[in-house]
Amino acid sequence: MDEMKTYNAASTAELVYNYCGANVMSSVQQEAMREAYKRNFEPRTYIDFCKGCILPIFQQTELHRIFYSDLVQGKTLLEVGTGPTMNNVLSASRQFKDIVLSDMVDANRI
């Protein structure tokens, strides 16, 4: 893989498209993608890119509906791939005693 530069949200999306265009990646490509993502992901850029997007509003509405229903039960929620925000689990705090957040990118960890 060529020398990697720092990627913003748009160029990261392009990188993913280039590797995933055929929806098939070798294990070497997967590892290269994982390492590039871990090394170059910029949480602030991601947050700024997503401000005002309709999809997060839809996601929050649906997560609220799910977590305030009887569909989900238990004491502990494991959120895998939390990212730079905790928005996806805020509505879960009513339902779960413990919430564990995880992310492979060091910059996304609290």
C-alpha positions, 0 to 999 in steps of 0.5 A: 500500500502506498504511503498514507496521508491524513484522511478526512471523512470524504477521502476516507469514504473514497478509500473505503470505496476503492477497497470495497468496490467489489465487496471483496477484500483480501485479508491483507487489504482488510488489515491495511484498511483497519490500520489506515482507519486506526491511524488516520481517522479524525473524530472532529472531522467526522463530527463536523461532517455529520452535523445537520445530516438527516440520517443521524436524526432518523437513527436517534428516533429509531434507537429511542423507539427501540430502547423505550420498548420491550424489544430490548432487555438486559442489564448490560449493553455492549456498544461495538464501534462507538465512534467519537460520540455516545449518541447511539447509546444515550437513549439506552441508559434508561433500559440498561444498568451498565453500558460498555463503549468500545472502539478500535480507534484510540482517538475515539476512546473516552 
